Amino acid sequence: MLDEYVILGFDIGASSCRAMVGFINEKEKRVVIEELYRFPNYMVRVGDSLYWDVLRIWHEMKQAIKLAYRRYRDSLVSIGVDTWGIDFALLDERGELLGNPHTYRDPRTEGMMEEVLRIIPRERLYERTGIQFIRINTLFQIYSMVKVGDPKLKIAKTFLMIPDLFNYWLSGVAVAEYTEATTSQFLDPGAKKWCFDILEILGIPIHIFPEVVEPGTKLGKIEPRLASELGVSREIEIVAPATHDTASAIAAGPMIDENAGYISSGTWSLVGVELPGPLINRKAMVYNFTNEGGAFNTITFLRNIQGMWIIEEIRRVLADRGQDLSYDDILRMAREAKAFKAFIDPDSESFVAPEDMISAITRYLEESGQEKPSNLGELFRIIFESLALKYRLVFEQAEDLLGRKLTHINIFGGGSRNWLLNQLTANFTNKIVYAGPEEATSIGNILIQAAGLGIIGSLKELREYVKNSYQIKVFEPQYTREYEDAYTRFLDVIKYGW
């Protein structure tokens, strides 16, 4: 038995990609992770379409693998990849990529959800998949290809979600990892099988969908030609973690007890609770909750809320105007700004992919009859307060569905560094917030790989590694009547769907 295992986890995000090295001490049940390599990711606009440049991502991943092997040699025992959900690639009969994948923000999905729901009743689709209705879902993306007679769909041999594509290039094995597959809105989360009946009704070819495998599945050794190209050992295992980044992050959440709610905070805020099985009923459909797959036979029962995407887009717009702001700058400005001035619904269609996020928010406030911010601090404060208020609404809905109260909230992921939003969440929900670990996705990725290698035997043991290795910050609620009044105003604003 090795004293220490070295595992390489790729966390490929919609804006930033990282190769993280995890050092697993089995005796002490501890894990330490370090950033090895970082590179940006971005959507590429061509005409009216938005794409991911997956070949450039793959090039950068190979550089990271070479660096990892030079540094750790044969101590490097496995590699695995997680990414965001929903997006996919198509391969031809030779296993070649059929074009760059579109991004979930591509306008091709406009109107597609409504068309699909005219063919398949909303109730039936939710009953089969338990997935939240948002226009960016894989189902509506692939139906848009059917609608226009896209030739790529006609010649495709294999459908792979984005992390499955990278794991295929690493291992030569084409499979669909369960947690990522559930984000498609055409997988049964309980049976863990594709909903071929749904696909056939919509004219989507069913022969392209590969076998569904569990998180932690060993896909095999690194592909021989790739090992030769990179000059690395052919004995490195390729292990599929929970390839949906949310599922990896939730696995590494502290989850103090069953009365915990969680927020996986990053580009998106994933707000919900962990369950032992799907919760699919009419009320869950009305509240628009999603039953996505989790590690170790769990369900991540949640709602997707647009999170730091809104802030990142504002930073991008300001940078184009010559004003670069750090997150410390943003938090300081928001802390000093006037509270409860106005509110937005973070999930408004207006904020999905605007060319100018600041203008989109200004229009929203004008149309909803609210006062516009007089400075950037007030703008950021409006966003942070609105996110915390939306979190409260979702947790209240979750409590209604579960029939019990949640006593506290675990916030993890990169957004858990946002002390102001953490405190606002505690204040608006009147619940204790436990923040951290910041690198939950990478930690979960690496520890689920360790489970696949037989080092870790259960979700409880995995979280024991996390608790032994990372400090969690506590935010006590500072609830006052003002927060309740603000929540009432917020509900009035979002009720009309501005």
Phi, psi and omega in degrees: 000135179288148174290326182213133177259140177248124184233136180256122178242125175266124174249098185264109183257170182289343178231334182220139181238139183222143168258118184246134178258131178248135178249114186259118174258101186292326183293315183270354184053057180227155176224139174235132177241148179225143175283124179264322191201138180225144175209154183279159170229150180201155175284141179248121181269127172232111186062235179267000187258151177240130184234161165261136178270079187290334179290323176293320176301315180299319177301314181294323178299320179295323176298320180294321179295317177300317180296316180298318183288323177299325185276324189243352177047228188283358172288342179283111189258337181202162179223140175208159188233135165237154175216186171293174180264180165083314187280159188210167176231159176239139178244150176273187185293342176267001183082015180273146181291131178263073176085159177292137180293143172289155176269159181295344178269005180296139183290356181297342180273357181300123179082352184287323180298317181296322179293316179298318183288345171282337180268318181239121181303142180307318182298318181293317181296319179290320179299323182280327189241333181065025187254142179303141179271106171221145192295341184280353186302152182307319182305316183283330174296310185288329176294327178298331177288321175299316185301320183263003181065041182302123182296335180297322181292330182286330182256359182294141174254330185219135175256128177225131169295162189302312179294329177294327177298312181292321177293330175293315178295331178284323190246339187081006183249122182259106178221170176248116178283138192303311187297321178290320182299327181295336181289350185289335189070026167216038172232135176284114187289338179276310180284340181062042179226152177297144177272078184297330179297318178295314183297318182293322178300325183270002178077021179269127183295130186269347183288349185274352188267125186277177177300142177266129181238160182281152170299141184093003180286130173282119182274345182127184179285163178303140185303129189304317181294325178292317178301318179295316179301318186269349181069040182242166180296138177283000182268357180292128178279143169256118184240128175281114173285200162287100192287343170282122187304325179298317181295321176295318180296316182294324177302324182268005177290149182295327175041068189303321174201183186289348179267022179266137163262163180224156170228114171271108196253118177199222176307318171250152169256119179258112192243120181179208182221158177266133183232157178281348180197170182298147173240097186237110175208178186297319182294321177298323177294316180297319177286349177067043174275153182243141178254081179269155182288142175241175178285155175057044174060040174249166173242131174267097185271110194205174167236141176274125177236135177296120187253247184292352174307317183295317178294316181299321179293323176294318177301319180296315180298316180294321179297322177297335179268004177092013181242105180264123180243133172277167176294327176299318177300314184297315182294321178297314181297318181291322180298322184277353185277163178296133180274155170059033183284315181199170183219154174233161168268111182302338183263013176299142176305334182299336187253010182291309181204055180286153176289331180223103184295325180297316178295323180296319179291320179300316178297319180301315181293321178297313183292332180266008174069031181251161180287136180277153179293145180265352178202174182294325179301317179293324177299311181295323179297319178302317182292312182296318178295320181294322177296313180298322178293320178294323176301316180300314181302314182294319178294323176297320177294319178298317178298321178297317181291323183277337184074026178205159180274146171265130186269338181203172185230131172261122175249125179221172187094179184303327180291347179290349174286344185281087186298328181291314179294324176301314181292320177297322178297316176299317183293313184287326181270345185057040178230149175293136178250128173254118186251127178122165001282153181295323184262040187302319183298311181294321178298314179297316177307308185292319181287329175289325171301317179300323176296319178297331178275357179089009182279324181242138188252350185200166176295321179299317180292322178301315181289338173295320175301317182296313182295328179285345192245341189225142176274140180249131179271144183247132177241113180277139180294141174242061189285135174222172180300331179301323181292325178292318178297319179297321180296320178298316178297318180300315180297324177295322181292310187284343182300327186267359174061046182302000000 
